[in-house]
Amino acid sequence: MGREHLAASGSAEAPIEAEVLLRHVLQLDRAALYAGWDRPISEAAWDQFQRVLAERGRGRPVPYIVGQREFMGLTFAVDERVMIPRPETEVLVEFIVEWMGRRERGNPHVGSGRSAGTRERDAGSRIPDPGSRLSVVDVGTGSGCIAVSLAQLLPPAIVFATDISVEALEVARANAARHRVGHRITFLQGDLLAPLPPHLAGRVDAVAGNPPYVPVSQRAALPREIRDFEPPVAVFIGGDGIAVHRRLIAEAPRWLGPSGLLAMEVGAGQADAVAGVMASDGKYARVRTLADYGGIQRVVAGERAASS
Ligand SMILES: C[S@@+](CC[C@H](N)C(=O)[O-])C[C@H]1O[C@@H](n2cnc3c(N)ncnc32)[C@H](O)[C@@H]1O
């Protein structure tokens, strides 16, 4: 019944969404739902199911209704304060993990097993000092999905996560605590890299970012799930959509250590333009693009050039 209701309201994923919403209402996993498929549900549960179907029918995305979304095999709490993590962003995380692994293996002065004797924190400051540990910055952390995944997958690394949105940082902090990596991530409110502590200048191993990249001019063409529910500051940007990428390309070299990495997610069709800006900046080497699982060039990355 839920499937028909959602299909009638235009949802392309009606069968799976109805199942997810029913499991949410009944608080059952998939196996338990199907094991008890013939069992009648209570009147209260039925009423709640009707209510969530109606919410979905009005366009509210399923992850906001159920309050969570999977990313990199981890469950992240989400609500309207943050953008819903997308599967294509996993390409960015996987690339950074692989790149950091190579950096750690290639440089005896950073990484795992070397945290003994390093300073966890600056004397008199609550901002950690990476010492000889790998360090990574997640710009525009939103739900914290990139920062938390990186902290989980790179146990020696120290992570800094920034966002312009105070509300998003509340969600990100809660997700870091949920996954027990809160002590390894420093959350900072402000514009792009500006809130980073000055002692990080020239020492960051990698800057990761999934900036807003949908041109405001395309707003009307977007599905209402995005247009009417996700935070505009997370989704939209003026002009051609790559203004934040341009700023990150200009600002990152100040923070990156020798051959440190800047890797950014881009929208469909933006990769060549962003890679072009990076290549012509003069401060980057090994500029490249990576495709997502749908074959769309989704990540642009480059390393701080030795001469910069
Ligand atoms: C596309 S969302 C990405 C969220 C999350 N990193 C992810 O991948 O799901 C962009 C994020 O950047 C933040 N943001 C937008 N402009 C910013 C700025 N100038 N400085 C810092 N963060 C910004 C938004 O609040 C939002 O959380």
Ligand as a Chemical Component Dictionary entry (heavy atoms), coordinates in Angstrom:
data_LIG
# 
_chem_comp.id                   LIG 
_chem_comp.type                 NON-POLYMER 
_chem_comp.pdbx_formal_charge   0 
_chem_comp.three_letter_code    LIG 
# 
loop_
_chem_comp_atom.comp_id 
_chem_comp_atom.atom_id 
_chem_comp_atom.alt_atom_id 
_chem_comp_atom.type_symbol 
_chem_comp_atom.charge 
_chem_comp_atom.model_Cartn_x 
_chem_comp_atom.model_Cartn_y 
_chem_comp_atom.model_Cartn_z 
_chem_comp_atom.pdbx_ordinal 
LIG C1  C1  C 0  27.956 19.960 -0.586 1  
LIG S1  S1  S 1  27.877 20.139 1.170  2  
LIG C2  C2  C 0  28.990 18.840 1.645  3  
LIG C3  C3  C 0  28.710 18.287 2.995  4  
LIG C4  C4  C 0  29.535 17.024 3.316  5  
LIG N1  N1  N 0  30.948 17.306 3.284  6  
LIG C5  C5  C 0  29.225 15.932 2.330  7  
LIG O1  O1  O 0  30.076 15.610 1.499  8  
LIG O2  O2  O -1 28.110 15.383 2.377  9  
LIG C6  C6  C 0  28.823 21.627 1.366  10 
LIG C7  C7  C 0  29.077 22.058 2.803  11 
LIG O3  O3  O 0  29.919 23.206 2.751  12 
LIG C8  C8  C 0  29.454 24.176 3.671  13 
LIG N2  N2  N 0  29.879 25.485 3.168  14 
LIG C9  C9  C 0  29.321 26.239 2.179  15 
LIG N3  N3  N 0  30.043 27.355 1.987  16 
LIG C10 C10 C 0  31.076 27.319 2.861  17 
LIG C11 C11 C 0  32.162 28.188 3.160  18 
LIG N4  N4  N 0  32.348 29.335 2.488  19 
LIG N5  N5  N 0  33.032 27.822 4.128  20 
LIG C12 C12 C 0  32.865 26.655 4.813  21 
LIG N6  N6  N 0  31.854 25.803 4.578  22 
LIG C13 C13 C 0  30.978 26.112 3.621  23 
LIG C14 C14 C 0  27.957 23.974 3.747  24 
LIG O4  O4  O 0  27.431 24.458 4.971  25 
LIG C15 C15 C 0  27.863 22.453 3.600  26 
LIG O5  O5  O 0  27.872 21.818 4.854  27 
# 
loop_
_chem_comp_bond.comp_id 
_chem_comp_bond.atom_id_1 
_chem_comp_bond.atom_id_2 
_chem_comp_bond.value_order 
_chem_comp_bond.pdbx_ordinal 
LIG C1  S1  SING 1  
LIG S1  C2  SING 2  
LIG S1  C6  SING 3  
LIG C2  C3  SING 4  
LIG C3  C4  SING 5  
LIG C4  N1  SING 6  
LIG C4  C5  SING 7  
LIG C5  O1  DOUB 8  
LIG C5  O2  SING 9  
LIG C6  C7  SING 10 
LIG C7  O3  SING 11 
LIG C7  C15 SING 12 
LIG O3  C8  SING 13 
LIG C8  N2  SING 14 
LIG C8  C14 SING 15 
LIG N2  C9  SING 16 
LIG N2  C13 SING 17 
LIG C9  N3  DOUB 18 
LIG N3  C10 SING 19 
LIG C10 C11 SING 20 
LIG C10 C13 DOUB 21 
LIG C11 N4  SING 22 
LIG C11 N5  DOUB 23 
LIG N5  C12 SING 24 
LIG C12 N6  DOUB 25 
LIG N6  C13 SING 26 
LIG C14 O4  SING 27 
LIG C14 C15 SING 28 
LIG C15 O5  SING 29 
# 
